[in-house]
Amino acid sequence: MSLKVTQTTLPGMLILEPELYGDARGFFLESYNEHDFREATGAELAFVQDNHSRSARGVLRGLHYQIKKAQGKLVRVVRGRVFDIGVDLRRSSPNFGRWGGVELDEDAPQRMVWIPPGFAHGFVVLSESADFLYKATDYYAPEHDHSILWNDPDIGIEWPLQELGEPLLSAKDKAGVRLKDAEVYD
């Protein structure tokens, strides 16, 4: 299998694209191969949980992370279109507080983003709805779950909200804290 790897503007956050085989009947792709993933990322991590979310246009989820039981996430969209975000929350990193964004959509089903442990993650739905799949390297642990405010001016994420208006947020995401007040990684 051939795996194309592209570095995003945020070091550590990678775009991974396995080869897509298509013809008049449709397509086939090997969406995950442990050997190729480890070779591409250098990450010696096992995925323990797969998640699938469906969200309506304008729904913004994030910025989520777990300090204990930190999760790396391999994410992709199988229906619809989203703008996906990672924020480096490792205080020891030269990129602490920086963000990277990648558009994911059903027209490129092989396009995935690797969000390493130590990063917060979020996305906003740009299409009428979107089905979002992600593999996680640790189990969801609500007692360790944190949320940073999606529009924290210290991070300065440039969310593509021009055509969407005010995003639709959960109560948890509305109550997110500013980066300067958040518990972060060493």
N, C-alpha and C positions, 0 to 999 in steps of 0.2 A: 504494500500500500504506500502511496505517496502522500505525504502530509506537508502542505505549505504552511510556513510559520512566518507571521509578520509581527514585528514589534509595534505596539501602539505608542502614543506620545508619553505614556506612563510606563517606565521600565518595570518589567515583571508581569504586566498585563499584556497578554498575547492574543492575537487572532490566529486561530488554527483552522485550516481548511483541508480536510481529507479529499481525495479525488472523488469526483462525481462521475458516474458512468450513466450516460443517458442515450436514449434513442426514441423512436416514434412511440414506443410503448410506455415510456416514463423514465424513471431513473433508479439507480441503486447507489448507496454510499454506506461505507462502514463508518458509522458515526463515532465509534470509540474503539481504540485498540491500545491496550495498556503499554505494550512495548513502544509503539510510536509516540504515545503521549509522554512517556518518561524520557525518551530520546529528545523530543522537541523542547520539553520544559526543564529537564533536569530534576523534576520533582519526583521524589520517591514516596508518593502518597497513594493510599488506596481510597477509592470512592465507596462509601457505605450507604448512601441514600440518593435516590432519584426523586425529583419533584417536578410537578407539572402545574402551572398556573394559567388561568384564562382571565384576561382583564379587558375591560372596555376602553374605548378611546379616551385619552386624557387621564387615565389612572396612572398615578406615579407611586411606585413602591420603593421605599428606601429612605435613607441610606442605612442598611442593616449590616450588623456584624456581631460576632460572639467573641468576647475576650477569652474566656475559658472555653475549650472545645472549638477553637478557631476553625472556620470552614474555608477551604478552597472551593471554588465553584467553576465548573465548566458549563457554560450557558449557550443556548441557541434558541431560535424561534422557528417553529414549524408551520405556523399560520399567523399572518399579519406582519406588523412592522413595529419595532421598538427602538428607542435610543437607550443604550446600555451604558452604565457608569461604574467605574471603580475608583476608589479614593484610598491612597496609601496612608494607613494609620499607624505605621511603625515609627515611633519617635526617633529611633536610631537611624532611620533611612534618610538619605539626602533628598528624597522626594516626599517627605512627610507633609501631608495636607494637600498634595497635588492630586488632580483628577485626570482621568482619561475617559473618552467616550467613543463608542462604536455603534453604528446603526446595524441592526440585524433584521433580516426579513425573510419571508417565505420564498422569495425569488432566488435566494442563495442559501438553500437549506443546509449546505455543508459548512457554512461560516459559523464558527463558534468563538467564544471569548473565554480565556482562562483568567479568572480573578483569584490570585493566590491568597492563602491564609495571611492575615494581617491587613487586609484591605476591607473597606466597607463596599457594599454593592447596592445598586438601585437601577431602576429603569422607568421610562415613561412610554405609554402606548401611543403610537402615531396613527395607526389604522383604526378601523371601526372596532376591532377587537384583536387580540393576539393570544396565541398559545405559546407559552414560554417553558422550555425544559431546562432543568439543570441538575447536574450531578454534584454531590457535596462530599467532601472528604471527612466530615464528622457529622454526627447526628444533630438535628435541631434540638436545642436545649433552651426552652423559654426563660429559664432562670438566669441564663447568661446572655440573653439577647439584648442588644442595644440599638438605638436609632439616633443618627445624627440628622439634624435639620437639613432637609433637602435643598434649601436656599440659603444656607449659611454664607454670608458675604466673605468670610475668611477663606472659604474654599473657592467660591466664585464659579460654580458649574454653570455653563452656558446651555441650559436646557432648551430644546427647540419648541417653545410654547407659543410662538407667534400665531399659529393657526388653531391652537388648542384652547387658549385662554388659561384660566386658573386651573391647576391640576386637581384631580380628585384624590384625596388622601384619606388613609385610615386615621383613627384617633391616635394610634401609636405614632404614626409618622408626623402628625400635626404637633405632637408633644416631643419630637426629637430635640436633642440639645445641640448647642453650638459646639464646634470642634474644641474650642478653648476650654470648655467645661466638661468635655467627654473623657471617659476612661478610655485610654488607648493602649496599644502594645508597646513594649520596651524597644 
